[in-house]
């Protein structure tokens, strides 16, 4: 087993994403399994990076961001496997990269949502499209920068090295470690849901949404070693809540962008006041509807027990 693990790590950069998946076995020591998983995510990040540089596609950017989020989720939830400074540096660097794509992603989502409105908003669509292109150019520049390449070279080389990894976990199977981490995250979510009894605000819902994303990432990655059927049910339940919270978050961002846009461009938008009232009214109505649905789903989820 030890020799095969060493071979796996040495060959990480020669394998496809699908081949890296096949290396993942229940008996693999926790540190080595997480290194393989993180390396796989890094392959996806770099793959979508090349796609984004070539053309502006919202789905490519979405997948790029998802794989960064997955990487940060695993770095955080399995932080005990890494030296503190190393884990912090990689997590912060990945967050910095993702943050530079936030506005572009918000614009992509908002433009799609605006198409559902009955009100004519061609001017806003035009302005958003122009701003999307400006943001895309910024992202292209960042991805072509030498600092981006340098970071990922260091990051991937570190994942291929055993330096600094917690030695006591080399005898612990990933299946056992994964169960403990998932159960801990699940109970954190329950505590956050309980706190909603005292009052609901956008920040609390945002934190819960992020926690649900992390839980889903972990369940999906470990599904084949924890049990396909029972984990699939947990993934579906969590996804329903996450989708509602995501849509709610989109309306929050949409409301801010619409208000800022209409206010800053009030001099050349005919009937700006009326247009703002109509668009914001529709946004708020959708926001209130989603909030009620999310609360119902969250409290229903709280009554379910996770079994691994």
C-alpha positions in Angstrom: 0.0 0.0 0.0 2.8 2.5 1.0 4.6 2.0 -2.3 1.4 2.4 -4.3 0.6 5.6 -2.5 4.0 7.0 -3.2 3.5 6.2 -6.9 0.1 7.9 -6.9 1.6 11.1 -5.6 4.5 11.1 -8.0 2.3 10.6 -10.9 -0.3 13.2 -10.1 0.8 15.5 -12.9 0.6 12.8 -15.5 -3.1 11.8 -14.8 -6.3 13.1 -16.1 -9.1 14.2 -13.8 -10.9 10.9 -14.4 -7.8 8.9 -13.7 -7.3 10.8 -10.4 -10.8 9.8 -9.4 -9.9 6.2 -9.9 -7.0 6.5 -7.3 -9.4 7.4 -4.6 -10.0 4.4 -2.4 -11.5 4.1 1.2 -8.3 2.7 2.7 -6.1 5.6 1.5 -4.6 7.6 4.4 -6.4 10.9 5.0 -3.5 13.3 4.1 -2.8 11.5 0.8 -6.5 11.3 -0.2 -7.0 15.0 0.4 -3.9 15.8 -1.6 -5.2 13.8 -4.6 -8.6 15.5 -4.3 -7.1 19.0 -4.2 -4.8 18.2 -7.1 -7.8 17.0 -9.1 -9.6 20.3 -8.3 -6.5 22.3 -9.4 -6.6 20.4 -12.8 -10.2 21.6 -13.3 -9.3 25.1 -12.3 -6.5 25.3 -14.9 -8.7 23.6 -17.5 -11.4 26.2 -17.1 -8.8 29.0 -16.9 -7.7 28.2 -20.5 -11.3 28.1 -21.6 -12.0 31.5 -20.1 -9.0 33.1 -21.7 -10.2 31.8 -25.1 -13.8 33.0 -24.9 -16.3 34.6 -22.6 -18.6 31.8 -21.5 -20.6 32.2 -18.2 -20.6 28.4 -17.6 -16.8 28.2 -17.8 -16.5 31.0 -15.3 -19.0 29.3 -13.1 -17.1 26.0 -13.1 -13.8 27.8 -12.5 -15.3 29.4 -9.4 -16.9 26.1 -8.2 -13.6 24.3 -8.3 -11.9 27.1 -6.4 -14.7 26.9 -3.8 -14.3 23.2 -3.5 -10.6 23.6 -3.0 -11.1 26.2 -0.2 -13.8 24.0 1.4 -11.5 21.0 1.6 -8.5 23.1 2.7 -10.6 24.5 5.5 -12.5 21.4 6.7 -9.3 19.3 6.6 -7.0 22.1 7.8 -5.7 19.8 10.6 -3.8 17.8 7.9 -1.7 20.8 6.8 0.7 23.2 8.5 -1.3 26.3 9.5 0.6 28.8 7.5 0.6 26.7 4.4 -3.1 26.1 4.6 -3.9 29.7 5.3 -1.7 30.9 2.4 -3.3 28.6 -0.2 -6.8 29.3 1.0 -6.3 33.1 1.0 -4.7 33.1 -2.4 -7.5 31.0 -3.9 -10.1 33.4 -2.3 -8.3 36.4 -3.8 -8.4 34.8 -7.3 -12.1 34.0 -6.9 -13.0 37.5 -5.6 -11.7 39.1 -8.8 -14.4 37.1 -10.7 -17.3 37.9 -8.3 -18.7 41.0 -10.1 -18.6 39.3 -13.5 -20.5 36.3 -12.1 -23.1 38.5 -10.4 -23.6 40.4 -13.7 -24.1 37.0 -15.6 -26.7 35.9 -13.1 -28.5 39.3 -12.9 -28.7 39.6 -16.7 -30.3 36.2 -16.9 -32.8 37.0 -14.1 -33.8 40.3 -15.7 -34.9 38.4 -18.8 -37.7 37.0 -16.6 -39.1 40.4 -15.9 -42.1 41.7 -17.8 -40.9 45.2 -17.8 -38.9 46.5 -20.7 -35.3 47.1 -19.6 -33.3 47.1 -22.9 -31.1 50.0 -21.7 -30.1 48.2 -18.5 -29.4 45.0 -20.5 -27.1 47.0 -22.8 -25.2 48.6 -19.8 -24.8 45.2 -18.1 -23.4 43.7 -21.3 -20.9 46.4 -21.6 -19.9 46.0 -18.0 -19.7 42.3 -18.4 -17.1 42.8 -21.2 -15.0 45.1 -19.0 -15.0 42.6 -16.2 -14.1 39.8 -18.6 -11.1 41.7 -19.8 -9.9 42.1 -16.2 -10.3 38.4 -15.6 -8.4 37.5 -18.8 -5.6 39.8 -17.7 -5.5 38.2 -14.2 -5.4 34.7 -15.6 -2.6 35.5 -18.0 -0.5 37.1 -15.3 2.7 35.4 -14.2 1.7 35.6 -10.5 -1.3 33.3 -11.3 0.9 30.7 -12.9 3.5 31.0 -10.2 1.0 30.4 -7.4 -0.5 27.3 -9.1 3.0 25.9 -9.7 3.9 26.3 -6.0 0.5 25.0 -4.9 0.6 21.8 -7.1 4.2 21.1 -6.2 3.3 21.3 -2.5 0.4 18.9 -3.0 2.9 16.4 -4.5 5.2 16.8 -1.5 4.6 15.2 2.0 6.5 18.0 3.7 4.6 19.3 6.8 1.6 17.0 6.6 0.3 15.7 9.9 2.2 12.4 10.5 -0.4 11.0 13.0 -3.1 10.9 10.3 -1.0 8.7 8.0 -2.4 5.7 9.8 -6.0 7.0 9.6 -8.2 6.0 6.7 -9.9 8.7 4.7 -13.3 7.1 5.1 -13.2 7.5 8.9 -11.8 11.0 8.7 -14.4 12.0 6.1 -17.3 10.8 8.3 -16.1 12.9 11.3 -15.6 16.0 9.2 -19.0 15.7 7.5 -20.8 15.1 10.8 -19.1 18.1 12.4 -20.1 20.3 9.5 -23.6 19.0 9.6 -24.0 19.9 13.3 -22.6 23.3 12.6 -25.4 23.9 10.1 -28.0 22.8 12.6 -26.7 25.3 15.1 -26.9 28.1 12.5 -30.5 27.1 11.6 -31.4 27.1 15.3 -30.1 30.6 15.5 -32.7 31.7 12.9 -35.4 31.3 15.6 -34.1 34.6 17.0 -34.3 36.4 13.7 -33.4 36.1 10.0 -31.1 38.4 8.1 -29.2 38.3 4.9 -25.8 37.6 6.6 -27.1 34.6 8.5 -28.7 33.1 5.4 -25.5 33.7 3.4 -23.4 31.8 6.0 -25.8 28.9 6.0 -25.7 28.8 2.2 -21.9 28.6 2.2 -22.1 25.8 4.8 -24.6 23.9 2.7 -22.2 24.2 -0.3 -19.4 22.8 1.7 -21.5 19.9 2.9 -22.6 19.1 -0.6 -19.0 19.2 -1.9 -17.9 16.8 0.7 -20.8 14.4 0.3 -20.4 14.4 -3.5 -16.6 13.7 -3.3 -17.0 10.9 -0.7 -20.3 9.4 -1.9 -18.8 6.3 -3.4 -17.0 5.3 -0.2 -19.8 6.3 2.3 -22.7 4.7 0.4 -24.1 5.8 -2.9 -27.8 5.5 -2.1 -28.0 7.1 1.4 -25.6 9.9 0.5 -27.5 10.7 -2.7 -30.6 11.3 -0.5 -28.6 13.7 1.7 -27.2 15.5 -1.4 -30.7 16.0 -2.9 -32.1 17.3 0.4 -29.2 19.8 0.8 -29.3 20.8 -2.8 -33.0 21.9 -2.6 -32.2 24.2 0.4 -29.0 25.5 -1.3 -30.8 26.3 -4.5 -33.4 28.4 -2.7 -30.7 30.2 -0.7 -28.7 30.8 -3.8 -31.7 32.3 -5.6 -32.4 34.4 -2.6 -28.8 35.7 -2.6 -29.2 36.5 -6.3 -32.1 38.8 -5.5 -30.1 40.5 -2.8 -27.3 41.2 -5.3 -29.7 42.1 -8.0 -31.5 44.6 -5.8 -28.2 46.4 -5.0 -27.0 46.4 -8.6 -30.3 47.8 -9.9 -30.5 50.5 -7.3 -26.8 51.5 -7.9 -27.2 51.5 -11.6 -30.4 53.5 -11.8 -29.2 56.0 -9.2 -25.8 56.6 -10.9 -27.5 56.9 -14.4 -30.5 58.9 -13.4 -29.8 61.8 -15.8 -30.1 59.7 -19.0 -32.7 57.2 -18.1 -36.2 58.2 -19.0 -38.7 57.8 -16.2 -36.0 56.4 -14.0 -38.1 56.7 -10.8 -40.9 54.6 -12.3 -38.6 52.0 -13.8 -36.7 51.6 -10.5 -40.0 51.2 -8.5 -41.2 48.5 -10.9 -38.0 46.5 -11.1 -37.2 46.7 -7.4 -40.8 45.8 -6.6 -40.6 42.7 -8.7 -37.2 41.8 -7.2 -38.5 42.3 -3.6 -41.6 40.3 -4.3 -39.4 37.4 -5.5 -37.1 37.9 -2.6 -39.9 37.6 0.0 -41.3 34.5 -1.7 -37.9 32.8 -1.7 -37.3 33.7 1.9 -40.5 32.0 3.1 -39.7 28.9 1.0 -36.1 28.9 2.4 -37.2 29.1 6.0 -39.7 26.3 5.5 -37.0 24.1 3.9 -34.4 24.9 6.5 -36.6 24.0 9.5 -37.6 20.8 7.7 -34.0 19.9 7.1 -33.2 20.5 10.8 -35.5 17.6 11.7 -33.6 15.1 9.6 -30.7 13.2 11.1 -27.6 12.5 9.1 -26.4 8.8 9.1 -23.1 7.8 7.6 
